[in-house]
């Protein structure tokens, strides 16, 4: 449910920014939109490298990576 609500909010924000960019207030909104664009230009490569490192450092042989829970928690229960 939370994912659907967040998706709808993000879509509405994107539509609102697109309407503002095409409106008569384009000159006033232009600096704000450029700031947002620069933010994503910087953040996307950083997030991509982080996701790549997480994928490469994930071990497929240990049981904790396959089950989604840590083996230290399971050994404490036994």
ZAVOTI-144502 format. One record per residue: residue number from 0; chain; x, y, z of N, C-alpha, C in turn. Coordinates in steps of 0.02 Angstrom, whole numbers, plus 50000, padded with zeros to 5 digits. Each point is the difference from the previous one (the first is absolute). Layout:
r dodren->NUM, torfi->A, n_c1->X, n_c2->Y, n_c3->Z, ca_c1->X, ca_c2->Y, ca_c3->Z, c_c1->X, c_c2->Y, c_c3->Z
...
END
This chain:
r dodren->0, torfi->A, n_c1->50041, n_c2->49940, n_c3->50000, ca_c1->49959, ca_c2->50060, ca_c3->50000, c_c1->50043, c_c2->50063, c_c3->50000
r dodren->1, torfi->A, n_c1->50052, n_c2->49999, n_c3->50043, ca_c1->50044, ca_c2->50058, ca_c3->50005, c_c1->50034, c_c2->50015, c_c3->49934
r dodren->2, torfi->A, n_c1->50019, n_c2->49947, n_c3->49964, ca_c1->50035, ca_c2->50008, ca_c3->49936, c_c1->49954, c_c2->50034, c_c3->49949
r dodren->3, torfi->A, n_c1->49936, n_c2->49982, n_c3->49999, ca_c1->49953, ca_c2->50030, ca_c3->49953, c_c1->49989, c_c2->50074, c_c3->50016
r dodren->4, torfi->A, n_c1->49995, n_c2->50016, n_c3->50064, ca_c1->49991, ca_c2->50069, ca_c3->50020, c_c1->50060, c_c2->50043, c_c3->49981
r dodren->5, torfi->A, n_c1->50060, n_c2->49973, n_c3->50012, ca_c1->50061, ca_c2->50037, ca_c3->49981, c_c1->50005, c_c2->50009, c_c3->49925
r dodren->6, torfi->A, n_c1->49981, n_c2->49948, n_c3->49962, ca_c1->50003, ca_c2->50005, ca_c3->49927, c_c1->49952, c_c2->50054, c_c3->49975
r dodren->7, torfi->A, n_c1->49940, n_c2->50003, n_c3->50028, ca_c1->49952, ca_c2->50050, ca_c3->49978, c_c1->50025, c_c2->50070, c_c3->50018
r dodren->8, torfi->A, n_c1->50028, n_c2->50009, n_c3->50059, ca_c1->50026, ca_c2->50065, ca_c3->50020, c_c1->50057, c_c2->50022, c_c3->49955
r dodren->9, torfi->A, n_c1->50045, n_c2->49955, n_c3->49983, ca_c1->50056, ca_c2->50017, ca_c3->49956, c_c1->49974, c_c2->50019, c_c3->49930
r dodren->10, torfi->A, n_c1->49952, n_c2->49963, n_c3->49975, ca_c1->49971, ca_c2->50016, ca_c3->49934, c_c1->49967, c_c2->50068, c_c3->50001
r dodren->11, torfi->A, n_c1->49963, n_c2->50015, n_c3->50053, ca_c1->49967, ca_c2->50066, ca_c3->50005, c_c1->50051, c_c2->50057, c_c3->50004
r dodren->12, torfi->A, n_c1->50054, n_c2->49990, n_c3->50037, ca_c1->50053, ca_c2->50051, ca_c3->50003, c_c1->50032, c_c2->50010, c_c3->49932
r dodren->13, torfi->A, n_c1->50012, n_c2->49946, n_c3->49964, ca_c1->50030, ca_c2->50005, ca_c3->49934, c_c1->49954, c_c2->50037, c_c3->49952
r dodren->14, torfi->A, n_c1->49935, n_c2->49986, n_c3->50004, ca_c1->49952, ca_c2->50034, ca_c3->49956, c_c1->49998, c_c2->50075, c_c3->50018
r dodren->15, torfi->A, n_c1->50000, n_c2->50015, n_c3->50065, ca_c1->49998, ca_c2->50070, ca_c3->50020, c_c1->50062, c_c2->50038, c_c3->49976
r dodren->16, torfi->A, n_c1->50058, n_c2->49969, n_c3->50005, ca_c1->50061, ca_c2->50033, ca_c3->49976, c_c1->49999, c_c2->50009, c_c3->49925
r dodren->17, torfi->A, n_c1->49973, n_c2->49951, n_c3->49964, ca_c1->49995, ca_c2->50006, ca_c3->49927, c_c1->49953, c_c2->50056, c_c3->49980
r dodren->18, torfi->A, n_c1->49945, n_c2->50007, n_c3->50036, ca_c1->49952, ca_c2->50054, ca_c3->49985, c_c1->50032, c_c2->50067, c_c3->50015
r dodren->19, torfi->A, n_c1->50035, n_c2->50005, n_c3->50056, ca_c1->50033, ca_c2->50063, ca_c3->50017, c_c1->50054, c_c2->50018, c_c3->49949
r dodren->20, torfi->A, n_c1->50036, n_c2->49950, n_c3->49975, ca_c1->50052, ca_c2->50013, ca_c3->49951, c_c1->49972, c_c2->50026, c_c3->49934
r dodren->21, torfi->A, n_c1->49939, n_c2->49980, n_c3->49983, ca_c1->49969, ca_c2->50021, ca_c3->49938, c_c1->49957, c_c2->50062, c_c3->50007
r dodren->22, torfi->A, n_c1->49992, n_c2->50025, n_c3->50061, ca_c1->49955, ca_c2->50056, ca_c3->50011, c_c1->50036, c_c2->50066, c_c3->49988
r dodren->23, torfi->A, n_c1->49964, n_c2->50054, n_c3->50014, ca_c1->50029, ca_c2->50067, ca_c3->49990, c_c1->50051, c_c2->50017, c_c3->50054
r dodren->24, torfi->A, n_c1->50003, n_c2->49960, n_c3->50052, ca_c1->50049, ca_c2->50011, ca_c3->50053, c_c1->50065, c_c2->49963, c_c3->49988
r dodren->25, torfi->A, n_c1->50012, n_c2->49981, n_c3->49938, ca_c1->50059, ca_c2->49959, ca_c3->49983, c_c1->50065, c_c2->50034, c_c3->50019
r dodren->26, torfi->A, n_c1->50003, n_c2->50066, n_c3->49995, ca_c1->50062, ca_c2->50034, ca_c3->50017, c_c1->50015, c_c2->49995, c_c3->50075
r dodren->27, torfi->A, n_c1->49948, n_c2->50004, n_c3->50041, ca_c1->50010, ca_c2->49995, ca_c3->50072, c_c1->50014, c_c2->49929, c_c3->50022
r dodren->28, torfi->A, n_c1->49971, n_c2->49952, n_c3->49965, ca_c1->50008, ca_c2->49930, ca_c3->50020, c_c1->50063, c_c2->49969, c_c3->49971
r dodren->29, torfi->A, n_c1->50029, n_c2->50032, n_c3->49951, ca_c1->50058, ca_c2->49972, ca_c3->49965, c_c1->50058, c_c2->49986, c_c3->50047
r dodren->30, torfi->A, n_c1->50016, n_c2->50047, n_c3->50044, ca_c1->50056, ca_c2->49989, ca_c3->50046, c_c1->49987, c_c2->49941, c_c3->50046
r dodren->31, torfi->A, n_c1->49938, n_c2->49994, n_c3->50024, ca_c1->49983, ca_c2->49945, ca_c3->50044, c_c1->50006, c_c2->49933, c_c3->49964
r dodren->32, torfi->A, n_c1->49976, n_c2->49996, n_c3->49938, ca_c1->50004, ca_c2->49938, ca_c3->49962, c_c1->50072, c_c2->49982, c_c3->49983
r dodren->33, torfi->A, n_c1->50041, n_c2->50051, n_c3->49986, ca_c1->50071, ca_c2->49986, ca_c3->49986, c_c1->50035, c_c2->49973, c_c3->50062
r dodren->34, torfi->A, n_c1->49982, n_c2->50024, n_c3->50059, ca_c1->50029, ca_c2->49975, ca_c3->50062, c_c1->49981, c_c2->49926, c_c3->50010
r dodren->35, torfi->A, n_c1->49938, n_c2->49984, n_c3->49987, ca_c1->49978, ca_c2->49930, ca_c3->50006, c_c1->50036, c_c2->49956, c_c3->49949
r dodren->36, torfi->A, n_c1->50008, n_c2->50024, n_c3->49939, ca_c1->50033, ca_c2->49961, ca_c3->49949, c_c1->50074, c_c2->49988, c_c3->50018
r dodren->37, torfi->A, n_c1->50033, n_c2->50051, n_c3->50026, ca_c1->50070, ca_c2->49992, ca_c3->50021, c_c1->50005, c_c2->49950, c_c3->50057
r dodren->38, torfi->A, n_c1->49952, n_c2->50002, n_c3->50047, ca_c1->50000, ca_c2->49953, ca_c3->50055, c_c1->49997, c_c2->49928, c_c3->49975
r dodren->39, torfi->A, n_c1->49955, n_c2->49986, n_c3->49953, ca_c1->49995, ca_c2->49932, ca_c3->49974, c_c1->50059, c_c2->49981, c_c3->49956
r dodren->40, torfi->A, n_c1->50030, n_c2->50049, n_c3->49966, ca_c1->50060, ca_c2->49986, ca_c3->49960, c_c1->50057, c_c2->49977, c_c3->50045
r dodren->41, torfi->A, n_c1->50003, n_c2->50026, n_c3->50061, ca_c1->50052, ca_c2->49981, ca_c3->50046, c_c1->49982, c_c2->49935, c_c3->50037
r dodren->42, torfi->A, n_c1->49938, n_c2->49992, n_c3->50020, ca_c1->49981, ca_c2->49944, ca_c3->50043, c_c1->49993, c_c2->49934, c_c3->49963
r dodren->43, torfi->A, n_c1->49979, n_c2->50000, n_c3->49938, ca_c1->49989, ca_c2->49937, ca_c3->49964, c_c1->50064, c_c2->49958, c_c3->49993
r dodren->44, torfi->A, n_c1->50057, n_c2->50029, n_c3->49980, ca_c1->50060, ca_c2->49958, ca_c3->49997, c_c1->50022, c_c2->49974, c_c3->50069
r dodren->45, torfi->A, n_c1->49990, n_c2->50040, n_c3->50052, ca_c1->50019, ca_c2->49978, ca_c3->50068, c_c1->49956, c_c2->49942, c_c3->50021
r dodren->46, torfi->A, n_c1->49935, n_c2->50005, n_c3->49989, ca_c1->49955, ca_c2->49945, ca_c3->50017, c_c1->50014, c_c2->49938, c_c3->49957
r dodren->47, torfi->A, n_c1->50018, n_c2->50010, n_c3->49938, ca_c1->50016, ca_c2->49944, ca_c3->49956, c_c1->50062, c_c2->49962, c_c3->50024
r dodren->48, torfi->A, n_c1->50051, n_c2->50037, n_c3->50020, ca_c1->50061, ca_c2->49968, ca_c3->50025, c_c1->49985, c_c2->49963, c_c3->50065
r dodren->49, torfi->A, n_c1->49959, n_c2->50031, n_c3->50044, ca_c1->49982, ca_c2->49967, ca_c3->50062, c_c1->49962, c_c2->49935, c_c3->49988
r dodren->50, torfi->A, n_c1->49953, n_c2->50000, n_c3->49953, ca_c1->49962, ca_c2->49940, ca_c3->49984, c_c1->50046, c_c2->49946, c_c3->49969
r dodren->51, torfi->A, n_c1->50047, n_c2->50021, n_c3->49958, ca_c1->50046, ca_c2->49953, ca_c3->49970, c_c1->50045, c_c2->49968, c_c3->50053
r dodren->52, torfi->A, n_c1->50026, n_c2->50040, n_c3->50046, ca_c1->50041, ca_c2->49973, ca_c3->50054, c_c1->49960, c_c2->49952, c_c3->50045
r dodren->53, torfi->A, n_c1->49939, n_c2->50018, n_c3->50015, ca_c1->49958, ca_c2->49955, ca_c3->50040, c_c1->49989, c_c2->49934, c_c3->49964
r dodren->54, torfi->A, n_c1->49989, n_c2->50003, n_c3->49936, ca_c1->49989, ca_c2->49939, ca_c3->49961, c_c1->50064, c_c2->49958, c_c3->49997
r dodren->55, torfi->A, n_c1->50057, n_c2->50032, n_c3->49989, ca_c1->50063, ca_c2->49964, ca_c3->49994, c_c1->50023, c_c2->49971, c_c3->50066
r dodren->56, torfi->A, n_c1->49986, n_c2->50033, n_c3->50055, ca_c1->50024, ca_c2->49977, ca_c3->50065, c_c1->49952, c_c2->49950, c_c3->50033
r dodren->57, torfi->A, n_c1->49943, n_c2->49989, n_c3->49970, ca_c1->49951, ca_c2->49952, ca_c3->50028, c_c1->50027, c_c2->49930, c_c3->49989
r dodren->58, torfi->A, n_c1->50001, n_c2->49960, n_c3->50053, ca_c1->50025, ca_c2->49931, ca_c3->49993, c_c1->49940, c_c2->49955, c_c3->49988
r dodren->59, torfi->A, n_c1->50006, n_c2->49955, n_c3->49951, ca_c1->49945, ca_c2->49955, ca_c3->49983, c_c1->50007, c_c2->49933, c_c3->50035
r dodren->60, torfi->A, n_c1->50055, n_c2->49988, n_c3->50034, ca_c1->50009, ca_c2->49934, ca_c3->50031, c_c1->49976, c_c2->49996, c_c3->50071
r dodren->61, torfi->A, n_c1->49999, n_c2->50054, n_c3->50036, ca_c1->49978, ca_c2->49997, ca_c3->50070, c_c1->49924, c_c2->49999, c_c3->50005
r dodren->62, torfi->A, n_c1->49973, n_c2->49966, n_c3->50050, ca_c1->49927, ca_c2->49994, ca_c3->50005, c_c1->49965, c_c2->50065, c_c3->50019
r dodren->63, torfi->A, n_c1->50037, n_c2->50047, n_c3->50031, ca_c1->49967, ca_c2->50061, ca_c3->50021, c_c1->49981, c_c2->50044, c_c3->49941
r dodren->64, torfi->A, n_c1->50038, n_c2->49998, n_c3->49946, ca_c1->49983, ca_c2->50041, ca_c3->49941, c_c1->49941, c_c2->49971, c_c3->49962
r dodren->65, torfi->A, n_c1->49991, n_c2->49935, n_c3->50003, ca_c1->49945, ca_c2->49969, ca_c3->49963, c_c1->49934, c_c2->50006, c_c3->50037
r dodren->66, torfi->A, n_c1->50002, n_c2->49996, n_c3->50067, ca_c1->49939, ca_c2->50001, ca_c3->50039, c_c1->49976, c_c2->50070, c_c3->50016
r dodren->67, torfi->A, n_c1->50044, n_c2->50048, n_c3->49998, ca_c1->49980, ca_c2->50068, ca_c3->50017, c_c1->50009, c_c2->50015, c_c3->50074
r dodren->68, torfi->A, n_c1->50022, n_c2->49951, n_c3->50039, ca_c1->50014, ca_c2->50012, ca_c3->50070, c_c1->50071, c_c2->49979, c_c3->50015
r dodren->69, torfi->A, n_c1->50029, n_c2->50029, n_c3->50049, ca_c1->50070, ca_c2->49987, ca_c3->50017, c_c1->50007, c_c2->49933, c_c3->50036
r dodren->70, torfi->A, n_c1->50054, n_c2->49965, n_c3->49987, ca_c1->50010, ca_c2->49935, ca_c3->50032, c_c1->50017, c_c2->50007, c_c3->50074
r dodren->71, torfi->A, n_c1->50024, n_c2->50059, n_c3->50021, ca_c1->50015, ca_c2->50009, ca_c3->50071, c_c1->49936, c_c2->50002, c_c3->50041
r dodren->72, torfi->A, n_c1->49946, n_c2->50025, n_c3->49971, ca_c1->49936, ca_c2->49999, ca_c3->50035, c_c1->49974, c_c2->49929, c_c3->50007
r dodren->73, torfi->A, n_c1->50009, n_c2->49958, n_c3->49949, ca_c1->49977, ca_c2->49931, ca_c3->50002, c_c1->50041, c_c2->49960, c_c3->50049
r dodren->74, torfi->A, n_c1->50066, n_c2->50013, n_c3->50004, ca_c1->50042, ca_c2->49961, ca_c3->50045, c_c1->49985, c_c2->50020, c_c3->50073
r dodren->75, torfi->A, n_c1->49977, n_c2->50060, n_c3->50012, ca_c1->49983, ca_c2->50021, ca_c3->50068, c_c1->49936, c_c2->49967, c_c3->50024
r dodren->76, torfi->A, n_c1->49956, n_c2->49981, n_c3->49955, ca_c1->49937, ca_c2->49967, ca_c3->50019, c_c1->50011, c_c2->49926, c_c3->50017
r dodren->77, torfi->A, n_c1->50050, n_c2->49968, n_c3->49970, ca_c1->50011, ca_c2->49928, ca_c3->50009, c_c1->50028, c_c2->49982, c_c3->50067
END
